[in-house]
Amino acid sequence: MIELKGVTRRFGEAVAVDNIDLTIETGEVCVLVGSSGCGKSTTLRMINRLLPRTSGQILVDGEDINKADPEALRLNMGYAIQSTGLFPHWTVARNIGVVPTLLKWPAQKRDERVTELLALLGLDPETDARKYPHQLSGGQAQRVGVARALAGDPNILLMDEPFGALDAITRESLQQEMLRIQRQLNKTTVFVTHDIDEALKLASRIAVMDQGRIIQHDTPEAILRRPASAFVENLIGKGDRGLKLLALRTVSGLMERHPEPRHPEPVTDSLNESDSLRIALSLMLWNNTEKLPVLDASGAEVGIVNREQLLKVGA
């Protein structure tokens, strides 16, 4: 879907992005991660031509983006940023509907899309659509920003630290929303963050950047198990890599499944199939137990997670 070949960007004598090669497959979430000033956002903005490249080539679906009309290119790339960029004097509905309007969608189709996206992002189409940005919480405004990026049904989604200014609880909630939306929509996504935990959680593949170069490009598990350099090792942290590995996997993939669901008496501590193995270990340690029941969405017990099996995952 997206390919960067020998791409460089200079600002005067300063090199912001230094001869990088990067391939992002269709439906993949590629997270660019690194410290401030490493070239992450510059790389992202070159993909939709908000910044021109100094040299190299950027291809989308095999076509050089410099040969495409810039407006048409950007209309096929949803773009969400940390500050949301919402128009303050427009309603939520009008903000979300701006790209479908530019694409000359019929009014009914546009309005249906706005309603669909509000529901998808956990907002109320009846009440929230009529609000203005100043009437929203930070988390709500960021959800509207993501909805606007998705409104034209773009093939590519570009996200530049969209959750960076939010509190930890809201950020966690929106990360979960992103995972759910990605499972439903399967968009090719390029996501910029300086938070390695966010990168590990959201990415299909991570591109670690430092001083304008890509130091390592691999899956979250491979980066945790085989960091390519001391810089990457320091970025992911040496002391809790085992816990981060556990956070990549869910209970459903490890549990011993019962032949038939059981309907036990209510239990105080149990796990859901979608919980991470890190959560499972934390609950086991807190309750000083070797195993915990796993419940499905209806509350039926469908399996058991065993601490001994769990600890082998991080080994």
N, C-alpha and C positions, 0 to 999 in steps of 0.2 A: 504493500500500500504506500509506504513512505520510504524513500532511500536518500541518504545524504552521502555524497562521494567527495572526499577531500575538501570539505567545506571550511572556509576560513572567514572570519569577520574581524576587521580592524577598525578601531576608532583612532584616527591619526596614526601615531606610532605604536599605540597599545593594541595588542592582540587579545581580543575577547574570546574568540573561538579559533582553535588552532588545528586546521587540517583534519577534521574528524570524519570518520566513516560510521554510518549507523543505518541499519535496516530494521524497520518496524513492520511486522506482518499484519495482515488484515485481521481485525477483531482482537488485537493484542492491546494490553495496557502497558505502555512503556513509560516508566517513571525516571525522569532525570533528577538525580540527587547529588548534592555536594554543598560545600560551604558557600557563603555569599560571595559573589563576584567570580564564580568559577565558569560562567558562561551558559548556565542552564536556560535562563529566560531569553537570552540573546538567541540561542539555538531555536527555542520555541517560536520566537517572533520571525525568524527567517523562514520558517515553514509556511506561514501564511503571508509572507512578503511585507509584514509591517516593518521589517528591517531588510535591506538588500544584503546579499552575501557579497563579500569582497572577491572570493574566488571559489571554485568548486561547483558542484552540481547538486540540485535538490529535485528529486523526481517524485511525483504522486501518480500512482497507477501507470508508471512507466513513462510519464510525460514530464518534461522539464517545466517547472512552475513559472519560469520567466517567459515562457511562450503562451501562458494562459492570461486571460483578462483578470486583473487583480480583484475586481469586485466579484466576478463569478467564482474565482478561487476561494475568496473569503466566505461567500455565501454557502459554500459546501463544507466549511470548517467552522463548527461551533467553537466559541471562544469565551472562556470564563476566567475572571481575574480576581485577585484578593479583595479589591475594593468594590466589587460587583459591577461598577460602571453603569448602574441603573440611571435612567433619566428621571430626575427628581420630581418634575411636574407632570409626569405621565403615570397613569394607574399601573398596577401590576399587570393587568391583562394587556394593556397597550405595550408595556415593556417587553413582555414575552412574545407578543405578536409582531414585533418590528421586522424580523427577518421574513416570516411568511408574507407580510405586506410588501416588502421589497421584491419578493419572488412572485408577486401578483397572484397569490392564492385567492380564490373566492372567499368572501367574508364568512360564509358559513363554515367552510373548511378550516379557516384560520381560527375562528372562535371555538370550534370543536377541538382543535389541537391545543389551544390554551387551556381548556377545561381538562383535557386528558393529561397534560403535563402537570397542572396544579395537583391533580389527584395522585399522579405518579410520585411527586416530590413531597407528599404528605401535607399539602396545603388545601384549604377549603375553597372550592371553586365558587361557592355562593358568596362568601364574605371577603376572602382575601383578594379576589380578582379586582374588587373596586377600591382597594386600599392604595395609598401612595407609599413610596419607599420609606419616608420618615415615620410611617406608622408601623413598620415592621421591626422585629427583633433582628439582631445580627444574623442569627441562624436562618430566619425566614428570608431575609434579603439575599443571603447566599444561595438558598434554594431557588429563589426566583432567578438569580443569575445563571444557575445551572439549567433551569427550565428554558431560559431565553437561548442559551447555547444549543439546546436540543431542538428548538422550535421548528427549524426548517428541515428537520430530519437529515442532518448532515452525515456524510460518511465518516468524517474525522472530527474528533473532539480535542481541542487544545485547552489545557487548564494550567494556569500560572499561579501556583500557591493559593488556590481558591479558599482554603480553610485556615490559612496562616494567622489571621487576626482573631480567630474565634477562641472561646474558652474551651477547656479540655473536654467537657461533657458534650457540648454542641458539636465540637470537631469529631468526636467519636461517633455521634449519631449520624453526621453527614458522611463519614467514611462508610458506615454500614449502608446508608442509602446508595452511595456510589457502587458498592459491591452488588447490591440488589439490582440496581438499574443496569449495570454491565451484564449481569446474568440474563436480563430480559432483552436488552437491545443489542448487545455484542458490538459496540462501537469501537473503531480503532481510535485509541486515546493516547495522547502524549501529555503527561502530568508532571509538573515541576514542583519539587518540594526540597526543603533543606532538612526535613525530619526523616531520618532513616526508618523509624518505626512505621511512619505513614507509608513510606515507599515499600517496605516489606509487606505491609498489609494489602496494598492495592495493586501491586504490579504483577503482570505476567513475567516481565523481564525488567531489570533495573540497569540503567546506564549511570555509572558513578563517574562524575566529572571533577577534575581538579586543574586549575590554571588553564582553562580552555580546552582541555583534552579529555577524551573518554579513557578512563583508567581500566574499567572493567564493564563488560556488558553481558549479563547472564541472568539466570533465574534467581529469585530470592534465596532458595535453598542452596544453590551452588555458591552464591556470594557468601552466605554464612559459613558454609563448610570449607570453601576454598578461596578465601580472599586473595586477590592477585598481588597485593602490595601491602606494605605497612600502613599506608594511608587508608586503604579500604578497611583493613583490620581495625584501625583506630576509629574509623567512622561507624562501623557496626558495633563496636564495643567488644572487649575481650571477656568480660565477666559474666555476661548473661546470654551468650550465643545459644546455649542449650534451650533456654526459655523462649528465645525468639524463634528457634526451630519449632518448638511445640506450638507456638502461636500461628504457624503457617498451616497447621492441619486441624481438621475438625474431628469431634468425637465420633461422628457417624462412620468414619473410615477405619477406626480402631476397635470399636466396641464388639463384644461378643453378643451377637443378635439372638434373641429368643426365637424359637420356632413359631410361636404365636404371641401376639401382644398380651400383656397381663394388665389387669386393672387392680393395682394394689390400693391399700389405704393411703391417704395423702402422706407424703414424706416431706420432711423439712428441707433436706438437702438432696438435690438431684441435678442432673444435667439435661440439657436439650441436645438433640442431634447436631445442631449447628454450632454449639459451643466449641471453642478451641481446646486443644489438649493442654494448653497453658492454664486455662480456667479450670479444667478438670484437676490438674495437679494442685493448684492453689486450694480448691475445695477439699481435696483429700488431706492435704497437710493441715488445713484449718480444723477439720473434723477428726483428724488422726485415724483415718480409715484406709483400708487397702483397696476398696472398690466403691463405686457409686452407681446407682441405677440411672438409666438414660430414658427420658420420656419423649414421646412424639408430640405433635401439636395438639392432639386431643387429650393429652395427659396420661396416655397408656404407657406402661413400661415396655420398651421394645428391646432393651439390652442392658449390658453391664460393662463398665470400663474398669479395668484392673490396673493398679498402680505399677506392677512389675512390667506389664507390657508397655505402659506409657513411658517409663523411664528408658526403655530400650530405643525409643524413637530418637531421643536427643543424643544417643551415644555415637 
